[in-house]
Amino acid sequence: MTNSPLIPLLPPIDPAAADDLGIPESFVPWPLNAEPDTMIAEPPAPDLFTSLSRVNALGPWGWPDRPVVFISDLHADAESLLRSLVAARVILRTGQGLTDYKLTTFGKSCQIIIGGDCLDKGPSNLDLLDCLAALMQAGPDIVLLAGNHDLRLYLGLQSLTVKRGSLNAHMFVRMGKKVLPLLREVFDRHVDWDREKREMPDEETCLRLMIPGRKWTRTFPKMAARHLNESAVRKEMRRLKKKTEKFADHAREAGMSVRQLYAAALACRDLFVEPAGRYAWFFKSMKAVHQSGSLLFVHAGVDDSMAALISAKGIAHVNRRFRKESRKDPFVFYSGTVANLMRTKYRDVDHPLTERGVEDLHLAGIKMLVHGHVNRHRGQELKTKHGLLHLEADITLDRHSRRSEGLDGIGTGATIIHPDGNIIGISRDYPHAKLFDPHRFLKQHGLT
């Protein structure tokens, strides 16, 4: 496999900057079934070849009318976002601050799609959101997709607002300890504890306001059976039992009493859910799906029901349904097919995608899903799932995940889709940018 300069495909980048970011300056044809060390390309897996041949036979691909930059699963790492934008030629940094940059000509002309899961893990949720807000205010066209981590926060905070019942009393504690770093940040920055502790209920009352009571354990299984099968209900009960038992301990591990945690939760609700909240824009801006040409952008995946809805009524209808249903009953929404777009991994417990759903998507002109959710260690990967092409673009950007999974440095990279039909995958964890052109792909692998 030979490599070529990346300059003809993207605006040039300063070699010193590229070296500092650890990103490649050359590209290779998208490797499939390649040995990671030798970089020797082999023919694609038969199912991938079949899927690509099938969509190519349907007719020409549709491409966006301007470049699209897709970055997903930032998980509270603002520095990773900024470095990835530099790698994609969207910005030039002028300093080390969150807003010390200027848009490039390319950055002004492209569309940026943030593929969901902006929250949780670390190092700072609020820094990431402030950085993203500044980017949106700078003027580029930005599409913000909902991820499962983002959605869990919204539904958990919403459960503190709506009337508690059998199907929503557990949604706050269901977030588990992953949300505690955010709540700790909110407590430190937005809670005046010396003033608020005088009005805060005692520990026992605060705990009762956040976790489901004994009655819930009897009523939830009956009510949930309308939305989940028996196995899924049992799994939900086991998960909640464990999280409830550890709830106060996890709060203390985060350096907060139960009273302080409840104060942080209320402040977080005001910041994110209340219309005038500082971060209310985050959930107001979210979409479930976005289509550009033959590509469907989503956080996780799709099922038959959503495929049929997209085919029959279009993307705008799905996004309207997302906004409407996500603001109603938290549990019913999270268990349904719209939220499956943000959480599926095509497991048995997920809403299924079958040949029928793939046909519906093809009828709607969709030939490939571009998504995050499934993190990879060697850059972007091209897969086929149930006969549908998937470009997996979660390249493990956040430092928390990289440390725990043995990856060095700060995650950097992006997926760039050109109007001419080239898809470029850049990652600091792969020695070359990957180039995929579905028109030339079969010929490159000697399969035409």
C-alpha positions as CSV (number, residue, x, y, z in Angstrom):
1,M,0.0,0.0,0.0
2,T,1.5,3.3,-1.0
3,N,0.8,6.6,0.6
4,S,0.4,10.1,-0.9
5,P,0.4,13.6,0.4
6,L,-2.8,14.8,2.0
7,I,-2.4,18.3,0.7
8,P,-4.5,17.8,-2.6
9,L,-7.5,16.8,-0.5
10,L,-7.3,19.3,2.4
11,P,-5.8,22.7,2.9
12,P,-2.1,22.5,4.1
13,I,-1.3,22.4,7.7
14,D,2.0,23.6,9.3
15,P,4.3,20.5,9.6
16,A,5.2,21.5,13.2
17,A,1.6,21.7,14.2
18,A,0.8,18.4,12.6
19,D,3.7,16.8,14.5
20,D,2.6,18.4,17.8
21,L,-0.9,17.0,17.2
22,G,0.4,13.6,16.2
23,I,-1.8,13.6,13.1
24,P,-0.8,12.1,9.7
25,E,0.2,14.3,6.7
26,S,-0.3,11.5,4.1
27,F,-3.2,9.3,3.1
28,V,-3.7,5.7,2.0
29,P,-6.8,4.0,0.4
30,W,-9.1,3.0,3.2
31,P,-7.6,-0.2,4.7
32,L,-9.9,-3.2,5.3
33,N,-8.9,-6.4,7.0
34,A,-5.4,-4.9,7.1
35,E,-2.6,-6.0,9.5
36,P,-2.2,-3.0,11.8
37,D,1.6,-3.1,11.7
38,T,2.3,-4.1,8.2
39,M,-0.4,-1.9,6.6
40,I,-0.9,-4.6,3.9
41,A,-4.3,-4.2,2.4
42,E,-6.4,-7.3,1.8
43,P,-9.7,-7.7,0.0
44,P,-12.7,-6.6,2.1
45,A,-14.8,-9.1,4.0
46,P,-17.5,-10.6,1.7
47,D,-20.4,-9.0,3.6
48,L,-18.8,-5.5,3.2
49,F,-18.2,-6.1,-0.5
50,T,-21.8,-7.3,-0.9
51,S,-23.2,-4.2,0.9
52,L,-21.0,-1.8,-1.1
53,S,-21.8,-3.5,-4.4
54,R,-25.5,-3.4,-3.5
55,V,-25.6,0.3,-2.8
56,N,-23.5,1.2,-5.8
57,A,-25.9,-0.8,-8.0
58,L,-28.7,1.5,-6.7
59,G,-27.3,4.4,-8.6
60,P,-25.0,7.4,-8.0
61,W,-24.2,8.5,-4.4
62,G,-25.4,11.9,-3.3
63,W,-22.8,14.1,-1.6
64,P,-23.1,17.3,0.5
65,D,-22.8,20.5,-1.4
66,R,-20.0,21.6,0.9
67,P,-17.4,19.8,3.1
68,V,-18.7,18.1,6.3
69,V,-16.6,17.6,9.4
70,F,-17.8,14.9,11.8
71,I,-16.4,14.8,15.4
72,S,-18.1,12.5,17.9
73,D,-17.8,11.3,21.5
74,L,-15.8,14.2,23.0
75,H,-16.8,13.2,26.5
76,A,-16.0,16.4,28.3
77,D,-12.6,17.0,26.7
78,A,-12.4,20.6,25.3
79,E,-8.7,20.4,24.4
80,S,-9.5,17.3,22.2
81,L,-12.2,19.3,20.4
82,L,-9.9,22.2,19.7
83,R,-7.1,19.9,18.5
84,S,-9.5,17.9,16.3
85,L,-10.7,21.2,14.7
86,V,-7.1,22.1,13.9
87,A,-6.6,18.6,12.4
88,A,-9.6,19.1,10.2
89,R,-8.3,22.5,9.1
90,V,-11.3,24.3,10.7
91,I,-9.5,26.6,13.0
92,L,-6.0,28.1,13.7
93,R,-5.2,28.5,17.4
94,T,-3.8,31.8,18.6
95,G,-3.2,30.7,22.2
96,Q,-3.9,28.0,24.8
97,G,-7.3,29.3,25.9
98,L,-10.7,27.8,25.0
99,T,-11.5,30.7,22.7
100,D,-8.0,31.5,21.4
101,Y,-8.5,30.6,17.8
102,K,-9.8,31.9,14.5
103,L,-11.8,30.2,11.8
104,T,-10.0,29.3,8.6
105,T,-11.5,29.8,5.2
106,F,-12.2,26.1,5.1
107,G,-13.8,26.4,8.6
108,K,-16.1,29.1,7.4
109,S,-17.2,27.1,4.4
110,C,-17.8,23.7,5.9
111,Q,-20.5,22.1,8.1
112,I,-19.5,20.7,11.5
113,I,-21.4,17.8,12.9
114,I,-20.9,17.0,16.6
115,G,-22.0,13.4,16.8
116,G,-23.2,13.2,20.4
117,D,-21.8,12.2,23.8
118,C,-20.3,15.6,24.7
119,L,-20.8,14.8,28.4
120,D,-19.3,12.5,31.1
121,K,-15.9,11.0,31.7
122,G,-13.7,14.1,31.7
123,P,-11.6,16.1,32.2
124,S,-14.2,19.0,32.3
125,N,-17.9,18.9,31.1
126,L,-18.4,22.6,31.6
127,D,-15.2,23.6,29.8
128,L,-16.3,21.4,26.8
129,L,-19.7,23.1,26.8
130,D,-18.2,26.6,27.0
131,C,-15.8,25.8,24.2
132,L,-18.6,24.4,22.1
133,A,-20.8,27.5,22.8
134,A,-18.0,29.8,21.7
135,L,-17.5,27.8,18.5
136,M,-21.2,28.1,17.7
137,Q,-21.1,31.8,18.4
138,A,-18.1,32.2,16.0
139,G,-20.5,31.5,13.1
140,P,-19.8,28.2,11.5
141,D,-22.7,25.9,10.6
142,I,-22.9,23.4,13.4
143,V,-25.2,20.4,13.8
144,L,-25.4,18.9,17.3
145,L,-26.6,15.3,17.6
146,A,-27.9,13.8,20.8
147,G,-25.8,11.0,22.4
148,N,-26.9,8.5,25.0
149,H,-24.8,10.1,27.7
150,D,-26.3,13.5,26.9
151,L,-29.8,12.1,26.8
152,R,-29.4,10.4,30.2
153,L,-28.5,13.7,31.8
154,Y,-31.5,15.4,30.3
155,L,-33.9,12.7,31.3
156,G,-32.4,12.4,34.8
157,L,-32.7,16.1,35.4
158,Q,-36.2,16.2,33.9
159,S,-37.3,13.6,36.4
160,L,-36.6,16.0,39.2
161,T,-39.1,18.4,37.6
162,V,-42.0,16.3,36.5
163,K,-44.4,14.5,38.9
164,R,-42.7,11.4,40.2
165,G,-44.3,8.1,39.2
166,S,-43.5,4.4,38.8
167,L,-41.8,4.9,35.4
168,N,-39.6,8.0,36.2
169,A,-38.7,7.9,39.9
170,H,-35.5,6.1,39.1
171,M,-34.3,8.1,36.2
172,F,-32.0,10.4,38.2
173,V,-30.2,7.7,40.1
174,R,-30.1,5.6,36.9
175,M,-27.4,8.0,35.6
176,G,-25.0,6.4,38.1
177,K,-21.6,7.6,39.1
178,K,-20.7,8.7,35.6
179,V,-22.7,11.9,36.1
180,L,-21.0,12.8,39.4
181,P,-18.0,14.7,37.9
182,L,-20.4,17.0,36.2
183,L,-22.4,17.5,39.3
184,R,-19.2,18.2,41.2
185,E,-18.3,20.8,38.6
186,V,-21.7,22.4,38.9
187,F,-21.5,22.5,42.7
188,D,-18.1,24.1,42.7
189,R,-19.0,26.8,40.1
190,H,-22.7,27.4,40.6
191,V,-23.7,26.5,44.1
192,D,-23.3,29.0,47.0
193,W,-23.3,26.4,49.7
194,D,-22.9,28.8,52.6
195,R,-26.2,30.4,51.6
196,E,-28.1,27.3,50.2
197,K,-27.3,24.9,53.0
198,R,-29.6,26.8,55.3
199,E,-32.6,26.0,53.0
200,M,-31.6,22.5,52.0
201,P,-33.6,19.6,53.5
202,D,-31.8,17.1,55.7
203,E,-29.8,14.2,54.3
204,E,-32.6,11.6,54.5
205,T,-35.1,13.9,52.7
206,C,-32.6,14.8,50.0
207,L,-31.9,11.1,49.4
208,R,-35.6,10.3,49.2
209,L,-36.1,13.0,46.6
210,M,-33.4,11.5,44.3
211,I,-33.9,7.8,44.6
212,P,-37.0,5.6,44.1
213,G,-38.8,4.4,47.2
214,R,-39.9,0.9,48.3
215,K,-43.2,1.2,46.5
216,W,-41.3,1.7,43.3
217,T,-39.8,-1.8,43.4
218,R,-43.4,-3.3,43.4
219,T,-45.0,-1.0,40.9
220,F,-42.2,-0.5,38.3
221,P,-42.1,-4.0,36.9
222,K,-45.8,-4.0,36.2
223,M,-45.7,-0.6,34.5
224,A,-42.5,-1.3,32.6
225,A,-43.8,-4.5,31.2
226,R,-45.8,-2.4,28.7
227,H,-42.5,-1.1,27.2
228,L,-39.9,-3.8,27.9
229,N,-39.8,-7.5,27.8
230,E,-39.4,-9.6,31.0
231,S,-35.7,-10.0,30.6
232,A,-35.1,-6.3,30.1
233,V,-37.3,-5.4,33.2
234,R,-35.2,-7.8,35.4
235,K,-32.0,-6.3,34.1
236,E,-33.3,-2.8,34.8
237,M,-34.2,-3.8,38.3
238,R,-30.8,-5.3,39.0
239,R,-29.1,-2.2,37.6
240,L,-31.1,0.1,39.7
241,K,-30.7,-1.9,42.9
242,K,-27.0,-1.7,42.6
243,K,-26.9,2.0,41.7
244,T,-29.3,2.9,44.6
245,E,-27.3,1.0,47.2
246,K,-24.1,2.8,46.1
247,F,-25.6,6.2,45.5
248,A,-24.6,7.9,48.8
249,D,-21.1,6.2,48.7
250,H,-20.4,7.6,45.2
251,A,-21.5,11.0,46.3
252,R,-19.0,10.9,49.2
253,E,-16.3,9.7,46.8
254,A,-16.9,12.8,44.7
255,G,-16.5,14.9,47.8
256,M,-20.1,15.8,48.4
257,S,-22.7,15.0,51.0
258,V,-26.1,13.9,49.9
259,R,-27.4,17.4,50.7
260,Q,-24.7,18.9,48.5
261,L,-25.4,16.5,45.8
262,Y,-29.1,17.4,45.8
263,A,-28.1,21.1,45.7
264,A,-25.9,20.4,42.7
265,A,-28.7,18.4,41.0
266,L,-31.1,21.3,41.4
267,A,-28.5,23.8,40.1
268,C,-27.7,21.5,37.2
269,R,-31.4,21.3,36.4
270,D,-31.7,25.1,36.4
271,L,-28.6,25.4,34.1
272,F,-29.6,22.8,31.6
273,V,-33.4,22.3,31.6
274,E,-34.8,25.7,32.5
275,P,-35.4,27.8,29.4
276,A,-33.2,30.7,30.7
277,G,-30.4,28.4,32.0
278,R,-26.8,29.0,30.9
279,Y,-26.6,25.6,29.1
280,A,-30.2,25.4,28.0
281,W,-29.0,25.9,24.4
282,F,-27.3,22.5,24.6
283,F,-30.5,20.4,24.6
284,K,-32.5,23.0,22.6
285,S,-30.0,22.6,19.8
286,M,-30.0,18.8,19.6
287,K,-31.2,16.7,16.8
288,A,-31.7,13.0,16.6
289,V,-30.5,12.5,13.0
290,H,-29.1,14.5,10.1
291,Q,-28.9,13.6,6.5
292,S,-26.5,15.0,3.9
293,G,-26.7,13.4,0.5
294,S,-26.6,9.6,0.8
295,L,-25.2,9.8,4.3
296,L,-27.2,9.6,7.5
297,F,-25.5,11.0,10.6
298,V,-26.6,9.6,14.0
299,H,-25.0,8.9,17.3
300,A,-25.4,5.1,17.5
301,G,-27.5,3.4,14.8
302,V,-31.0,2.8,13.5
303,D,-33.8,0.2,13.7
304,D,-36.6,-1.0,11.4
305,S,-39.2,1.4,12.9
306,M,-36.9,4.5,12.5
307,A,-35.9,3.3,9.0
308,A,-39.6,3.1,8.0
309,L,-40.3,6.5,9.5
310,I,-37.4,8.1,7.7
311,S,-38.5,6.5,4.4
312,A,-42.1,7.5,4.8
313,K,-41.9,11.0,6.5
314,G,-38.3,12.1,6.3
315,I,-35.6,13.4,8.7
316,A,-37.4,16.5,9.8
317,H,-40.3,14.5,11.1
318,V,-38.0,12.2,13.1
319,N,-36.3,15.3,14.7
320,R,-39.7,16.8,15.5
321,R,-40.7,13.6,17.2
322,F,-37.5,13.5,19.1
323,R,-38.1,17.0,20.5
324,K,-41.7,16.2,21.4
325,E,-41.2,12.8,23.0
326,S,-38.0,13.6,24.9
327,R,-39.9,16.2,26.8
328,K,-42.6,13.9,28.0
329,D,-42.2,10.7,30.1
330,P,-38.4,10.1,30.5
331,F,-38.5,6.3,30.8
332,V,-41.0,5.7,28.1
333,F,-39.0,7.8,25.7
334,Y,-35.6,6.2,26.7
335,S,-37.1,2.8,26.1
336,G,-38.5,3.6,22.7
337,T,-37.4,3.5,19.2
338,V,-36.4,7.2,18.9
339,A,-33.9,6.9,21.8
340,N,-32.6,3.7,20.2
341,L,-30.9,6.0,17.7
342,M,-28.7,7.2,20.5
343,R,-28.0,3.9,22.3
344,T,-28.2,0.8,20.1
345,K,-25.3,-1.5,19.6
346,Y,-27.4,-3.9,17.7
347,R,-27.6,-6.2,20.6
348,D,-30.5,-8.6,21.3
349,V,-31.9,-6.1,23.8
350,D,-31.9,-3.3,21.2
351,H,-34.7,-2.6,18.7
352,P,-33.7,-4.7,15.7
353,L,-32.5,-3.7,12.2
354,T,-33.4,-6.2,9.5
355,E,-33.3,-6.5,5.8
356,R,-36.6,-4.6,5.7
357,G,-35.2,-1.6,7.5
358,V,-32.2,-1.6,5.2
359,E,-34.4,-1.5,2.2
360,D,-36.4,1.4,3.6
361,L,-33.2,3.4,4.1
362,H,-32.1,2.6,0.6
363,L,-35.5,3.8,-0.7
364,A,-34.9,7.0,1.2
365,G,-31.6,7.5,-0.6
366,I,-29.4,6.6,2.4
367,K,-26.5,4.4,1.6
368,M,-24.3,4.7,4.7
369,L,-24.6,5.6,8.4
370,V,-21.9,7.8,9.9
371,H,-21.9,7.4,13.7
372,G,-20.0,7.3,17.0
373,H,-20.9,5.4,20.2
374,V,-18.5,2.4,19.5
375,N,-15.0,3.6,20.2
376,R,-12.1,2.5,18.1
377,H,-8.3,2.5,18.8
378,R,-7.0,2.6,15.2
379,G,-9.0,5.4,13.8
380,Q,-12.3,5.2,11.9
381,E,-13.5,1.9,10.6
382,L,-15.9,0.9,7.8
383,K,-18.3,-1.9,8.7
384,T,-21.5,-3.5,7.5
385,K,-24.2,-4.3,10.0
386,H,-27.3,-6.2,8.8
387,G,-26.4,-5.3,5.3
388,L,-26.1,-1.6,5.9
389,L,-22.8,0.3,5.6
390,H,-21.6,1.9,8.8
391,L,-18.7,4.3,9.2
392,E,-17.7,4.1,12.8
393,A,-16.2,7.4,13.7
394,D,-15.7,7.3,17.5
395,I,-11.9,7.4,17.6
396,T,-11.5,7.6,21.4
397,L,-10.9,11.3,21.9
398,D,-11.3,11.9,25.6
399,R,-8.3,11.6,27.9
400,H,-10.2,9.5,30.5
401,S,-11.0,6.8,28.0
402,R,-7.5,7.0,26.4
403,R,-5.8,6.4,29.8
404,S,-8.1,3.6,30.8
405,E,-7.7,1.9,27.3
406,G,-3.9,2.3,27.0
407,L,-3.8,5.1,24.4
408,D,-1.2,7.9,24.6
409,G,-1.8,11.6,24.4
410,I,-4.8,13.8,23.8
411,G,-7.3,12.3,21.3
412,T,-7.2,14.2,17.9
413,G,-9.0,13.5,14.7
414,A,-12.0,14.0,12.5
415,T,-14.0,12.5,9.6
416,I,-14.3,14.8,6.6
417,I,-16.7,14.2,3.8
418,H,-16.0,16.1,0.5
419,P,-18.6,17.1,-2.1
420,D,-16.5,15.2,-4.7
421,G,-17.2,11.9,-2.9
422,N,-14.0,11.5,-0.9
423,I,-14.3,10.5,2.8
424,I,-11.2,11.1,4.9
425,G,-10.6,9.6,8.3
426,I,-7.9,11.4,10.4
427,S,-6.7,10.0,13.7
428,R,-3.6,10.4,15.8
429,D,-3.9,6.6,16.4
430,Y,-3.3,5.6,12.7
431,P,-0.2,6.5,10.8
432,H,-2.0,7.8,7.7
433,A,-5.3,9.4,6.9
434,K,-7.7,6.9,5.4
435,L,-9.3,7.7,2.1
436,F,-12.6,6.1,1.0
437,D,-14.3,6.7,-2.4
438,P,-17.1,4.3,-3.0
439,H,-16.8,4.7,-6.8
440,R,-13.1,3.7,-6.8
441,F,-13.2,1.3,-3.8
442,L,-14.1,-1.9,-5.7
443,K,-11.6,-1.3,-8.4
444,Q,-8.8,-0.6,-5.8
445,H,-9.4,-4.0,-4.3
446,G,-9.6,-5.8,-7.6
447,L,-13.2,-6.6,-7.2
448,T,-14.7,-5.1,-10.4
